[in-house]
Amino acid sequence: MTTATTTDTKAVITCALTGVLTNPKQHPVPVTPAEMAAEARRAYDAGAAIVHVHFRSQEPGLGHMPTWDPDVAAEIADAIRTACPGIIFNMSTGVMGPDISGPAACLRRLRPEIAACNAGTLNYLKARADGRWAWPPLVFDNPVDKVQAFLELMKSTGTQPEFECFDLGIVRSVGLYVDVGLAPAHPHYNFVMGVASGMPTDPELLPFLLRYIKPGAAWEVTAIGREEIWPLHQRAADLGGCLRTGLEDTFYLPDGAKATSNGQLVAALAACAGRAGRAIASPAEARALMHLPT
């Protein structure tokens, strides 16, 4: 993938199936391996070449909680790969604090084609309309030594890092990781937009961000929010980026209706690509475009 505006580069679509803490009692997110596989298949049938997966606890009543149990991770991955032949598996690695033993165990067990690498630290904040914090202020800490540990591990498992960037400084940091030899020469950037204390879901921000990525790098947008995110998705499609949506990022379709499955969201994203004159990449085509092993 390149940063050029193009209609001949096929669009690689990622579906973020479930997220880290979304409660399945309140929202239609999959939790069990069978549910994950069924939702992945809906996304796959709608055009997703990649699934981004968070692993959920399988203990009764704890499906809203994450897990780093490698056995659970393997069961989920196996179910998805069986349901969606050839699909590209992308796993989350996000943890707070210096202990990365949980995601490290899952990386070694699954050896996924892609894994998220949170590329810098963010004050993770949100305020309510009444002036109170929506949750106690958090620091999502990703210092360089933690990033380096993940990158060294991903290199050993043959996993391509996807650099999650919450602000412009983190985008520029990825370039520095490349400069000092920590990161691949052609990194994959994921602009995370819509976190209240990070980059806003502003389509006009995208051309600016593209000025600060490494030449020839692939990029995509994670757009977090309601129906207001869809102009940002369209801008990403118009500019030639990879595309991502899913119930981790939003519950809302472009018309404001609530989505009941990942397949609906992926279909809406594929329509953005179509309006940009771009065809949808199959998993095999996505592997070639992203220089992944076949």
Buried (B, 14 or more C-beta within 10 A) or exposed (E): BBBEEBEEBBBBBBBBBBBBEBEBEEBBBBBBBEBBBBBBBBBBEBBBBBBBBBBBBBEEEEBBEBBBBBEBBBBBBEBBBEBBEEBBBBBBBBBEEEEBEBBBBBBEBBBBBBBBBBBBBBEBBEEEEEEEEEEEEBEBBBEBEBBBEBBEBBBEBEBBBBBBBBBBEBBBBBBEBBEEEBBBEBBBBBBBBBBEBBBEBBBEBBEEBBEBBBEEBBBBBBBBBBBBBBBBBBBBBBBBBBBBBBBBBBBBBBEEEEBBBBBBBBBBBBBBBBEBEBBBBBBEBBBEBBEBEE
